[in-house]
């Protein structure tokens, strides 16, 4: 690559792929990323990829792929177009690919261990999603391993995770392995980090508080996914589509990789996603699904499913927020470093809330944090103190995180 062209948009590449420029990130590197992560990969895009790969700025391309978790997809597409992958992007893709394979092996080990103690476990996203819709695990990045179990199985799962080397990060200070009803009500998951490898597991007992049906679907509806001759259980396609749309929309689509997942599911669907759309509407998740479909169409050129027709001011506002979040800093800035910060996600959750009860749950999470409940574990008679302590505890956590980050920086420089 020889550096970003003075023309911020390569009109020939835009016309060839059908992708319109996006205000706020109209650069060659951002356009190249959009083309590379479009699903399914299209050979007709190769000339545009070659043209953009020779002109886009290497540093900007690396920053965008890191920010949006798509180094593997970009490296795969550039290589398929017959162009040398920029060395630093290739290095990140290899590193993240090895991490994804290690996560898959760990998920298999945890699945088997939990199964031995009678716990039915569901793998959300991660390796099962990559295997089903990308045909290879290493091309899709995952930050952690998301598992889901029934609420009654949480305590047994905690004990097994501890036995497997995963220390509980949240809730940190509970005195025994029994999950208190208040914590289970205030939070939908717990976080566990392996004491040696650093791998993180999120153990869910609810899918999402932004869904009409928050609980896990019954095991008969789960779908087996074979990985290296062994089986993991995943959400069925319809439920997975609703979950992915809700997860992405609730986070204001801060990662392009989440839209790539939607595009991959639609590309693999025989009907182009028409059934997914009908299921999402029936499940009360039409706003989240419409947001996903419209953004995937706008940013990645994904065809809209037949029969799709949905007009909503809420969805239009959500997608404007999402574009601002996605393109911050030309697509390189994390949401936490922008002026939107937590307000974007808070607004997104309100905009997709299917019912009044979901809105109340959003307010509840603001007033009573599961992290606070796990930190203090106040006696039942003092529950009313959690909303009063919410801001002071938040300040304490941020100060501690800043101190920890500073200590790590000093240790790296010494």
C-alpha positions as CSV (number, residue, x, y, z in Angstrom):
1,X,0.0,0.0,0.0
2,X,1.3,3.5,-0.9
3,X,-0.9,5.7,1.3
4,X,-4.4,7.2,1.3
5,X,-5.4,8.9,-2.0
6,X,-6.2,12.6,-2.0
7,X,-9.7,11.6,-3.2
8,X,-11.4,10.4,-0.1
9,X,-13.7,8.1,-2.0
10,X,-12.7,5.9,-4.9
11,X,-15.8,6.4,-7.1
12,X,-14.9,3.5,-9.3
13,X,-14.7,1.1,-6.4
14,X,-17.9,2.5,-5.0
15,X,-19.8,2.0,-8.3
16,X,-18.3,-1.5,-8.9
17,X,-19.5,-2.8,-5.5
18,X,-22.7,-0.8,-5.1
19,X,-21.6,0.6,-1.8
20,X,-22.5,4.2,-1.2
21,X,-20.1,6.5,0.6
22,X,-20.6,6.9,4.4
23,X,-20.4,10.4,5.9
24,X,-17.8,10.5,8.6
25,X,-15.6,7.7,7.3
26,X,-15.3,8.3,3.6
27,X,-11.8,7.0,3.2
28,X,-10.3,4.4,1.0
29,X,-9.4,2.2,4.1
30,X,-12.9,2.3,5.5
31,X,-14.4,1.5,2.1
32,X,-11.9,-1.4,1.7
33,X,-12.9,-2.8,5.0
34,X,-16.6,-2.6,4.1
35,X,-16.0,-4.5,0.8
36,X,-13.9,-7.1,2.5
37,X,-16.4,-8.0,5.2
38,X,-19.4,-8.1,2.8
39,X,-21.0,-11.6,2.8
40,X,-20.8,-13.7,0.8
41,X,-17.4,-12.9,-0.7
42,X,-17.9,-11.8,-4.3
43,X,-15.2,-12.4,-7.0
44,X,-16.5,-9.4,-8.8
45,X,-15.2,-7.2,-6.0
46,X,-11.6,-8.3,-6.5
47,X,-10.7,-5.5,-8.9
48,X,-12.0,-2.9,-6.4
49,X,-10.2,-4.6,-3.6
50,X,-6.9,-4.6,-5.5
51,X,-7.4,-0.9,-6.4
52,X,-8.2,0.1,-2.9
53,X,-5.4,-2.1,-1.3
54,X,-2.8,-0.3,-3.4
55,X,-4.0,3.2,-2.4
56,X,-5.4,3.0,1.2
57,X,-3.3,4.1,4.1
58,X,-1.8,1.1,6.0
59,X,-2.0,2.7,9.4
60,X,-5.6,3.7,9.0
61,X,-6.5,0.2,7.7
62,X,-4.9,-1.4,10.7
63,X,-6.6,0.9,13.1
64,X,-10.0,0.2,11.6
65,X,-9.6,-3.6,11.5
66,X,-8.4,-3.5,15.2
67,X,-11.3,-1.3,16.2
68,X,-14.0,-3.3,14.6
69,X,-12.6,-6.8,15.1
70,X,-12.4,-7.8,11.4
71,X,-8.7,-8.4,10.7
72,X,-9.3,-12.0,9.7
73,X,-12.1,-11.1,7.3
74,X,-10.1,-8.3,5.7
75,X,-6.9,-10.5,5.4
76,X,-9.0,-13.3,3.8
77,X,-10.6,-11.0,1.2
78,X,-7.4,-9.2,0.3
79,X,-5.5,-12.5,-0.2
80,X,-8.4,-13.9,-2.3
81,X,-8.1,-10.9,-4.5
82,X,-4.5,-11.7,-5.3
83,X,-3.0,-8.9,-3.3
84,X,-0.4,-9.2,-0.5
85,X,-2.0,-8.6,2.9
86,X,-0.3,-5.7,4.7
87,X,2.1,-7.3,7.2
88,X,0.7,-5.8,10.3
89,X,-2.9,-6.7,9.3
90,X,-1.7,-10.2,8.5
91,X,0.0,-10.5,11.9
92,X,-3.1,-9.4,13.8
93,X,-5.3,-11.8,11.7
94,X,-3.0,-14.7,12.6
95,X,-2.9,-13.8,16.3
96,X,-6.7,-13.4,16.5
97,X,-7.1,-16.6,14.5
98,X,-5.0,-18.6,16.9
99,X,-7.0,-17.1,19.8
100,X,-10.3,-18.1,18.2
101,X,-9.0,-21.7,17.8
102,X,-7.9,-21.7,21.4
103,X,-11.3,-20.4,22.5
104,X,-13.0,-23.2,20.5
105,X,-10.8,-25.9,22.2
106,X,-11.6,-24.3,25.6
107,X,-15.4,-24.2,24.8
108,X,-15.3,-27.9,23.9
109,X,-13.5,-28.7,27.2
110,X,-15.9,-26.7,29.2
111,X,-18.9,-28.2,27.4
112,X,-17.7,-31.7,28.2
113,X,-16.9,-30.9,31.8
114,X,-20.3,-29.3,32.4
115,X,-22.1,-32.1,30.7
116,X,-20.4,-34.6,33.0
117,X,-22.0,-32.9,36.0
118,X,-25.4,-32.8,34.4
119,X,-25.4,-29.2,33.1
120,X,-26.8,-28.5,29.6
121,X,-24.7,-25.7,28.2
122,X,-25.4,-23.5,25.2
123,X,-22.6,-21.7,23.3
124,X,-23.6,-18.2,22.2
125,X,-21.8,-16.7,19.1
126,X,-18.1,-17.5,19.1
127,X,-16.8,-20.7,17.5
128,X,-20.3,-22.1,16.8
129,X,-21.3,-19.0,14.8
130,X,-18.0,-19.0,13.0
131,X,-18.3,-22.7,12.1
132,X,-21.8,-22.4,10.8
133,X,-21.6,-19.2,8.8
134,X,-18.0,-18.6,8.0
135,X,-16.9,-22.2,7.4
136,X,-13.7,-21.6,9.4
137,X,-13.3,-20.7,13.0
138,X,-10.1,-18.7,12.8
139,X,-11.5,-15.9,10.5
140,X,-14.0,-14.5,13.1
141,X,-12.7,-12.8,16.2
142,X,-14.2,-13.2,19.6
143,X,-13.2,-11.4,22.8
144,X,-14.4,-14.1,25.1
145,X,-16.4,-17.3,25.4
146,X,-20.1,-16.8,25.9
147,X,-21.9,-19.8,27.5
148,X,-25.4,-20.0,28.7
149,X,-27.0,-22.4,31.3
150,X,-30.3,-22.6,33.1
151,X,-30.6,-20.4,36.3
152,X,-30.7,-23.5,38.5
153,X,-27.4,-24.7,37.1
154,X,-25.4,-21.6,37.8
155,X,-23.9,-22.7,41.1
156,X,-22.8,-26.0,39.7
157,X,-21.3,-24.2,36.7
158,X,-19.4,-21.8,38.9
159,X,-17.8,-24.7,40.8
160,X,-16.8,-26.5,37.6
161,X,-15.4,-23.3,36.1
162,X,-13.3,-22.8,39.3
163,X,-12.1,-26.4,39.0
164,X,-11.1,-25.8,35.4
165,X,-9.0,-22.8,36.4
166,X,-11.4,-19.9,35.9
167,X,-11.5,-17.5,38.7
168,X,-14.7,-15.5,39.2
169,X,-14.3,-11.8,38.4
170,X,-17.9,-10.8,38.9
171,X,-19.6,-11.2,41.2
172,X,-16.3,-11.1,43.1
173,X,-17.2,-11.0,46.8
174,X,-20.0,-13.4,47.3
175,X,-19.2,-15.7,50.3
176,X,-20.3,-19.0,48.8
177,X,-21.1,-20.6,45.5
178,X,-24.9,-20.1,45.8
179,X,-26.0,-17.3,43.5
180,X,-28.1,-14.8,45.5
181,X,-31.6,-14.1,44.0
182,X,-30.8,-10.3,44.0
183,X,-27.7,-10.8,41.9
184,X,-29.5,-13.1,39.5
185,X,-32.2,-10.5,39.1
186,X,-29.8,-7.5,38.7
187,X,-27.4,-9.2,36.3
188,X,-27.7,-11.7,33.4
189,X,-24.2,-13.2,33.6
190,X,-21.0,-13.7,35.5
191,X,-17.5,-13.2,34.3
192,X,-14.6,-15.7,34.8
193,X,-11.0,-15.4,33.9
194,X,-8.5,-18.2,33.6
195,X,-5.7,-17.8,36.0
196,X,-3.0,-18.9,33.6
197,X,-4.2,-18.2,30.0
198,X,-6.3,-15.1,30.7
199,X,-9.2,-16.5,28.6
200,X,-12.5,-15.0,29.7
201,X,-15.8,-16.8,30.0
202,X,-19.2,-15.0,30.3
203,X,-21.7,-17.4,31.9
204,X,-25.2,-16.3,31.1
205,X,-28.5,-17.4,32.6
206,X,-30.6,-15.0,30.5
207,X,-30.1,-14.2,26.9
208,X,-30.8,-10.5,27.0
209,X,-32.9,-8.1,29.0
210,X,-33.7,-6.4,25.7
211,X,-35.7,-9.3,24.4
212,X,-39.4,-10.0,25.1
213,X,-38.4,-13.6,25.9
214,X,-35.3,-13.1,28.0
215,X,-34.9,-16.7,29.2
216,X,-33.0,-19.4,27.3
217,X,-35.0,-21.3,24.7
218,X,-35.7,-25.0,25.7
219,X,-32.9,-27.5,24.9
220,X,-35.0,-29.3,22.2
221,X,-34.8,-26.1,20.1
222,X,-31.0,-25.9,20.3
223,X,-28.9,-26.8,17.3
224,X,-25.8,-29.1,17.3
225,X,-22.6,-27.8,15.7
226,X,-19.8,-30.2,15.0
227,X,-16.3,-28.9,15.6
228,X,-13.3,-31.2,15.1
229,X,-15.6,-34.2,15.4
230,X,-17.2,-33.1,18.6
231,X,-20.5,-31.4,19.2
232,X,-21.4,-28.0,20.8
233,X,-24.9,-26.8,21.2
234,X,-26.0,-23.5,19.8
235,X,-29.1,-21.4,19.3
236,X,-31.3,-22.4,16.4
237,X,-31.1,-20.1,13.4
238,X,-34.2,-18.1,14.1
239,X,-33.4,-17.5,17.7
240,X,-29.7,-16.8,16.8
241,X,-30.8,-14.1,14.3
242,X,-33.0,-12.4,16.9
243,X,-30.2,-12.6,19.5
244,X,-27.5,-11.2,17.2
245,X,-29.8,-8.3,16.0
246,X,-30.7,-7.4,19.6
247,X,-27.1,-7.7,20.9
248,X,-25.8,-5.5,18.1
249,X,-28.5,-2.9,18.2
250,X,-28.4,-2.6,22.0
251,X,-24.7,-1.7,21.7
252,X,-25.4,0.8,18.9
253,X,-23.6,-1.5,16.4
254,X,-20.2,-0.4,17.7
255,X,-18.4,-3.2,15.9
256,X,-18.7,-3.8,12.2
257,X,-18.1,-7.5,12.8
258,X,-21.6,-7.7,14.3
259,X,-23.1,-6.5,11.0
260,X,-20.8,-9.0,9.1
261,X,-22.5,-11.8,11.2
262,X,-25.9,-10.6,10.1
263,X,-24.8,-10.4,6.5
264,X,-23.3,-13.9,6.8
265,X,-26.5,-15.4,8.1
266,X,-28.6,-13.7,5.4
267,X,-26.2,-14.9,2.7
268,X,-26.5,-18.5,3.9
269,X,-30.3,-18.4,4.1
270,X,-32.1,-20.0,1.2
271,X,-34.7,-17.3,1.2
272,X,-32.3,-14.4,1.8
273,X,-33.6,-14.0,5.4
274,X,-37.3,-13.6,4.8
275,X,-38.1,-16.3,7.5
276,X,-35.7,-14.6,9.9
277,X,-37.5,-11.3,9.5
278,X,-40.9,-12.9,10.0
279,X,-39.6,-14.7,13.2
280,X,-38.1,-11.4,14.5
281,X,-41.4,-9.6,14.1
282,X,-43.3,-12.4,15.8
283,X,-40.8,-12.4,18.7
284,X,-41.3,-8.7,19.3
285,X,-37.9,-7.8,18.0
286,X,-38.8,-6.0,14.8
287,X,-37.0,-2.8,15.6
288,X,-33.7,-4.5,16.4
289,X,-34.0,-6.7,13.3
290,X,-35.0,-3.8,11.0
291,X,-32.0,-1.8,12.3
292,X,-29.7,-4.8,11.5
293,X,-31.1,-5.3,8.0
294,X,-31.0,-1.7,7.0
295,X,-27.5,-1.1,8.3
296,X,-26.2,-4.2,6.6
297,X,-27.8,-3.1,3.4
298,X,-26.4,0.4,3.7
299,X,-22.8,-0.4,4.8
300,X,-22.2,-3.9,3.3
301,X,-24.6,-4.0,0.3
302,X,-26.6,-6.9,1.8
303,X,-29.8,-7.4,-0.1
304,X,-33.0,-6.8,2.0
305,X,-35.1,-9.9,2.4
306,X,-38.2,-10.3,0.2
307,X,-41.2,-9.0,2.0
308,X,-39.2,-6.6,4.2
309,X,-41.1,-3.4,4.8
310,X,-40.7,-1.4,8.0
311,X,-40.8,2.3,8.7
312,X,-39.9,3.5,12.2
313,X,-38.6,6.8,13.5
314,X,-37.0,4.9,16.3
315,X,-35.1,2.7,13.9
316,X,-34.1,5.7,11.8
317,X,-32.7,7.5,14.9
318,X,-31.0,4.4,16.1
319,X,-29.2,3.9,12.8
320,X,-28.1,7.5,12.7
321,X,-26.6,7.0,16.2
322,X,-25.0,3.8,15.0
323,X,-23.4,5.4,12.0
324,X,-21.9,8.1,14.3
325,X,-20.5,5.4,16.6
326,X,-19.2,3.1,13.8
327,X,-17.5,6.0,11.9
328,X,-16.1,7.9,14.9
329,X,-12.5,9.0,14.1
330,X,-12.9,7.7,10.6
331,X,-13.8,4.3,12.0
332,X,-10.8,4.1,14.3
333,X,-12.1,5.5,17.7
334,X,-13.6,3.3,20.4
335,X,-17.0,4.4,21.7
336,X,-15.6,4.9,25.2
337,X,-13.3,7.6,23.8
338,X,-16.0,9.6,22.1
339,X,-18.5,12.1,23.4
340,X,-21.2,9.6,23.0
341,X,-19.8,7.0,25.5
342,X,-22.5,5.3,27.5
343,X,-25.2,7.5,26.3
344,X,-25.3,5.9,22.8
345,X,-25.9,2.5,24.2
346,X,-28.4,3.8,26.7
347,X,-30.4,5.5,23.9
348,X,-30.1,2.4,21.7
349,X,-31.5,0.1,24.4
350,X,-34.5,2.5,24.8
351,X,-35.1,2.8,21.1
352,X,-35.3,-1.0,20.5
353,X,-37.2,-1.8,23.8
354,X,-40.1,-4.0,22.6
355,X,-42.2,-3.4,25.7
356,X,-42.6,-1.1,28.7
357,X,-41.2,-3.8,30.9
358,X,-37.9,-3.7,28.9
359,X,-37.6,0.0,29.5
360,X,-38.1,-0.6,33.2
361,X,-35.3,-3.1,33.1
362,X,-33.0,-0.5,31.5
363,X,-33.8,1.9,34.3
364,X,-33.3,-0.8,36.9
365,X,-29.8,-1.6,35.5
366,X,-29.0,2.1,35.9
367,X,-30.2,2.2,39.5
368,X,-29.1,-1.3,40.7
369,X,-25.9,-2.7,39.1
370,X,-25.1,-6.3,39.2
371,X,-21.5,-5.4,39.7
372,X,-22.4,-3.4,42.8
373,X,-24.5,-6.3,44.2
374,X,-21.6,-8.6,43.6
375,X,-19.1,-6.2,45.2
376,X,-21.0,-5.4,48.4
377,X,-23.5,-8.3,48.9
378,X,-25.5,-6.2,51.3
379,X,-27.9,-7.9,53.6
380,X,-31.5,-8.1,52.3
381,X,-32.7,-5.3,54.6
382,X,-30.2,-2.8,53.1
383,X,-31.1,-3.4,49.4
384,X,-32.4,0.2,49.2
385,X,-28.9,1.5,49.5
386,X,-27.8,0.2,46.1
387,X,-29.3,3.1,44.1
388,X,-27.8,5.6,46.6
389,X,-24.3,4.0,46.3
390,X,-24.5,3.7,42.5
391,X,-22.5,6.8,41.6
392,X,-19.9,6.6,44.4
393,X,-19.2,2.9,43.5
394,X,-18.9,3.8,39.8
395,X,-16.3,6.4,40.6
396,X,-14.4,4.0,42.8
397,X,-14.3,1.4,40.0
398,X,-13.1,3.9,37.5
399,X,-10.3,5.2,39.8
400,X,-9.2,1.6,40.4
401,X,-9.2,0.8,36.7
402,X,-7.2,3.9,36.0
403,X,-4.7,3.0,38.7
404,X,-4.4,-0.6,37.4
405,X,-3.9,0.7,33.8
406,X,-1.2,3.1,35.0
407,X,0.6,0.3,36.9
408,X,0.6,-1.9,33.9
409,X,2.0,0.9,31.7
410,X,4.8,1.5,34.2
411,X,5.6,-2.2,34.4
412,X,5.8,-2.5,30.6
413,X,8.1,0.5,30.4
414,X,10.4,-0.6,33.2
